[in-house]
Amino acid sequence: MSTVVIKDHTGAEVGTMDLEPKIFDIALKPEVIQEVVVAYQANRRQAIAHVKDRSEVRGGGRKPWRQKGTGRARHGSIRSPLWKGGGVTFGPTSARNFSMKMTAKKRRLALLMSLSDRARNENVIVVKALPLEKPKTKTVSELLKKIGAGANALVITSKKDENFQRSIHNMPRAAVLPADSLNALTVLRYKKLVIFEPALAVMTKHYIAK
């Protein structure tokens, strides 16, 4: 069981607590995490590269020259892949589908393993909630420095916080997510996890199987 120090917005230690072992003390299986991360990345991939085949190239409605008597090879259309400017054979198209399937059970397991890895390496910081009256990037940046999270951190809140999201938007190496919207890929992307204390109860309720 992992024990962490609870800090306030000034960085001062205000207590300790034991993290839920069903979330933060799961045995690591790298092959499961690797499979889920690859699936997440594949599902985000967009088929941007696209070439035109002969049916998409403009022109070529008439036969370039008559079939016989010219001494040249016979052709039916300038849209043929044999012609410069014609269609492309077997080229990449936007119709490709890179998506991969993964079960909800495996997604959840990979997330719990990622959270456990961060806790095992002492990269989880629990903080008292910090309500923001208005978006302020400087306030959030100073908070992360005071609690020892640095700039590369994922802040986990108990619910969607518009002010916090707008505050952290200008910090390129930090992000904020509500506790019920986590995934393994996002957790692994950041070195430190800054969890607001109320968010732990939401995580326990949302990710532990009944």
RAQUI-V91337 format. One record per pair of residues at least 12 apart in sequence whose ideal C-beta (glycine too) atoms are under 7 Angstrom apart, sorted by the first residue. I is the first residue (numbers start at 1). GAP is how many residues later the second one is. D is the distance in Angstrom with one decimal. If there is no record, write none. Layout:
# RAQUI-V91337
<<I GAP D> <I GAP D>>
This chain:
# RAQUI-V91337
<<1 17 5.3> <1 20 5.1> <1 24 6.0> <2 17 4.5> <2 22 5.3> <2 23 6.3> <2 117 4.5> <2 118 7.0> <3 13 5.7> <3 15 5.4> <4 12 6.8> <4 13 6.3> <4 15 6.0> <4 120 5.8> <4 122 5.1> <6 120 4.9> <6 122 6.8> <6 191 6.4> <7 118 6.7> <7 120 5.3> <7 140 5.0> <8 120 4.9> <9 119 6.7> <9 121 4.9> <9 134 5.7> <10 136 6.0> <11 135 3.5> <11 136 5.0> <11 137 7.0> <14 114 6.8> <17 109 6.6> <19 100 5.8> <20 184 5.3> <22 186 5.1> <23 89 5.8> <23 92 5.8> <23 180 6.0> <23 181 6.8> <23 184 5.9> <23 185 6.8> <24 91 5.7> <24 92 5.3> <24 95 4.0> <25 91 5.8> <26 86 4.6> <26 87 5.3> <26 90 4.3> <28 85 5.4> <28 88 6.7> <28 89 5.9> <29 84 6.5> <32 74 6.5> <32 77 6.0> <32 78 5.5> <32 81 6.6> <33 77 5.0> <33 80 5.6> <33 81 6.5> <33 151 6.1> <36 66 5.8> <36 70 6.0> <36 71 6.0> <36 74 3.8> <36 148 5.3> <37 147 6.2> <37 148 5.4> <37 151 6.8> <39 61 4.2> <39 63 4.4> <40 143 6.7> <40 145 4.3> <42 56 4.9> <42 57 6.3> <42 58 4.6> <43 56 5.1> <43 57 6.4> <45 53 4.4> <47 47 4.8> <47 49 4.2> <47 51 6.8> <49 43 4.1> <50 42 6.5> <50 43 5.3> <50 44 4.3> <51 37 4.2> <51 40 3.5> <51 41 6.2> <51 42 6.9> <52 35 5.7> <52 36 6.6> <53 34 4.4> <53 35 6.4> <54 25 4.5> <54 26 6.2> <54 27 6.3> <54 32 6.3> <54 33 3.2> <56 31 6.8> <57 22 4.4> <57 29 6.1> <57 30 5.0> <59 19 6.1> <59 20 6.7> <60 17 3.9> <60 18 4.4> <60 19 3.6> <63 13 5.8> <64 14 5.8> <108 99 6.4> <110 74 4.0> <111 71 5.8> <111 72 6.0> <111 73 4.7> <111 76 6.6> <112 95 6.6> <114 70 4.5> <114 73 4.1> <114 74 5.3> <115 72 6.2> <118 69 6.8> <118 75 5.0> <123 68 6.1> <123 69 5.2> <123 70 6.2> <124 69 4.9> <124 71 6.5> <125 22 5.5> <125 23 6.8> <125 24 5.6> <125 67 6.3> <125 68 6.9> <125 69 5.0> <126 69 5.3> <126 71 5.7> <127 20 5.8> <127 67 5.9> <127 69 5.8> <127 70 6.9> <128 69 5.7> <129 67 4.8> <129 68 6.4> <129 69 5.6> <130 13 6.2> <132 31 4.1> <132 32 5.9> <132 35 6.3> <134 29 6.2> <135 28 5.0> <135 31 3.8> <135 32 4.6> <136 31 5.5> <137 30 5.1> <137 33 4.7> <137 34 6.6> <139 28 6.7> <140 24 6.8> <140 27 4.4> <140 28 5.4> <141 30 6.4> <144 30 6.8> <144 50 6.8> <147 47 6.8> <149 43 4.4> <149 45 5.1> <150 42 6.4> <151 20 6.5> <151 22 4.8> <151 23 6.0> <152 21 4.6> <152 22 6.9> <152 38 5.7> <152 39 4.6> <152 40 6.5> <153 21 5.1> <153 37 5.7> <153 39 4.2> <153 41 5.2> <154 21 5.4> <154 23 6.6> <154 32 6.6> <154 33 6.6> <154 36 3.9> <154 39 5.5> <154 40 7.0> <155 13 6.6> <155 19 7.0> <155 21 4.3> <155 39 4.7> <156 21 6.0> <156 23 5.4> <156 26 7.0> <156 37 6.4> <156 38 6.9> <156 39 4.6> <156 40 6.7> <156 43 4.9> <157 19 6.3> <157 21 5.6> <157 22 6.8> <157 39 5.3> <157 42 5.7> <158 21 5.8> <158 38 6.1> <158 40 4.0> <158 41 4.3> <158 44 5.1> <159 19 5.4> <160 18 4.9> <161 15 6.9> <164 12 5.2> <175 15 6.8> <179 20 4.0> <179 23 3.9> <179 24 4.8> <179 27 6.7> <180 22 5.9> <180 26 4.5>>
